[in-house]
Amino acid sequence: MPESSIDDARFADEAADAIAELYTRVGEGRPAPRLDATRRAMELLGDPQTAYPIIQLTGTNGKTSTARFTESLLRAHGLRTGLFTSPHLRVFNERISIDGEPISDEKLATNWQDVKPYIELVDAELQQKGDVRLTFFEALTVLAFASFADAPVDVAVIEVGMGGEWDSTNVADAQVAVFTPIDIDHAATLGSTITEIARTKAGIIKPGARVVTSVQAAAAMAEIESAVRRNDAELYREDKDFVLSSDLVAVGGQQISVTGRAGTYTEQFLPVFGDHQGHNAALAIAVVETFLGNGSVRIADDVLAQGLAEARSPGRLELASTEPPTLVDAAHNPHGVRSLVAALDRYFDVDEIAFVMAVLADKDVPGILAAVLPKATRVYATQVESERALSADELAVAVAKAGAGDRVAAFESVDDALYAAREWAGEQPRRMVVVAGSIILAGETLLIADDRDWA
């Protein structure tokens, strides 16, 4: 075996060991509402999060897409970028990307070995005080910030894990704080009202920061404005300081025009579906304008065209197959599902839709189903590999309670549910399969599509 192949196999094994060690920790679905533990680990490492400027994003939906669009635009400017998103879809390495590529097994493994002694030191200090050791997401955040410093990157785009104020990513002081639409999700952790949720998310605003936000509900905007005033920050809003002036359906995506903070950009191709993605792209343009020149420097047309053309958002209205059409979307709350349904109406000309669905038990299942069922010819209920998953039978019962018991079937296996739905869709033209309800389901579906080599 060539030496390079031996090294690749060794690093793959070492990366797998590092990932396994991370998974022994308290899961990301149960975050610790604290910053001191992550801050202590960062201090021991020499505060790598201060080695590069940071753009930090929070919100309820659209964070990952906006982060990816922002990173792509920055990279098109010739900057070396870091991108931290969660969760992953196909492979764990996607969570930490450097210069547009998931971190290599070699770098993941070696960087983990570098930070592990410091993480274990903090673990010991925490346990001595009777506290839990660093959680999965806290340790992962430490690894991400250290990896970006090691690269090194010119700028890091950081997606908040949950909330904002006490999220472990908030040990960094972001020069630009970004807000995608805020709605109700993770209510047990973040609060049951938009005001409570927005107050927590507004915690990413630091003194002197520049804040860029999408259109928000009045209650959410009030909390953002309050945090801006407290921190003597600057605020730039969609529909006031920048606007998506038009978006048209195009082959393979959409054509958008944006009036940004620094210039007007007309008829730009965006290779993703959904009107909400047009708004995400407009937000990303304003973020980049704000980061590079605080709204004084227009993005060059060729740079913008390249950045948008190369932008991808896997698992977000992703067409995984054309025969039969199979659309995969990570929508997992009512706000996200409503955006998905709106996109189906505008971008896809079909008569009947089979929804393959799995939902986590802590989500607003009635709210999700209220958005889905008017569009669903059939529902194939299934379950994902998660301790938080609603079982296929429980989801089918919820569908029946919502008045669609004659349209639902339960499958314990995601693979079986997909097979049955695609068989049904393939029987007649103008039928489509839509996979939605869980980010985990989106990831499992894309892996099955890769393995089966769907057309």
PyMOL commands that set and color helices and strands:
alter all, ss='L'
color gray80, all
select helices_A, chain A and resi 3-23+36-44+48-50+63-76+92-95+105-128+136-150+168-171+187-190+194-204+218-230+275-293+301-309+334-347+365-375+392-407+414-426+439-452
alter helices_A, ss='H'
color red, helices_A
select strands_A, chain A and resi 54-58+81-84+96-98+101-102+155-159+176-179+210-213+234-237+243-250+253-259+264-270+318-322+325-328+352-357+378-381+408-410+431-436
alter strands_A, ss='S'
color yellow, strands_A
deselect
rebuild
show_as cartoon
